[in-house]
Amino acid sequence: MWKTLPGLPAADFPCILAWNFLEASLSLKHEFPPMRSIRWLAIVPFLALLVGPFFVNKAEPMVLGLPFLLAWIVAWILLTSLIMAVIYAADPVNREHEP
């Protein structure tokens, strides 16, 4: 089950484990189509919550009774869940067990 690396004793378990993980992850790249473009969507909420408050730091206008900055943060937390759901649904690895 576990392969050993040439030149390393069998007792070097962490290195063997890392090698097997690397080998398995490299082999997965060929089994599923690449999903590079949709995963970049995950950076949008990060940037919106990190950079956005510098530009929207205003008390007015009020949105649903909340200052604009607080409404911005709450909206992006909800949008983050939606974006992660889209990424999850588009990932072919998650469709592996569908009938």
Summary of the structure (lengths in Angstrom):
residues: 99
radius of gyration: 22.0
end to end distance: 29.2
largest distance: 67.2
contacts: 203
relative contact order: 0.11
helix: 67%
strand: 2%
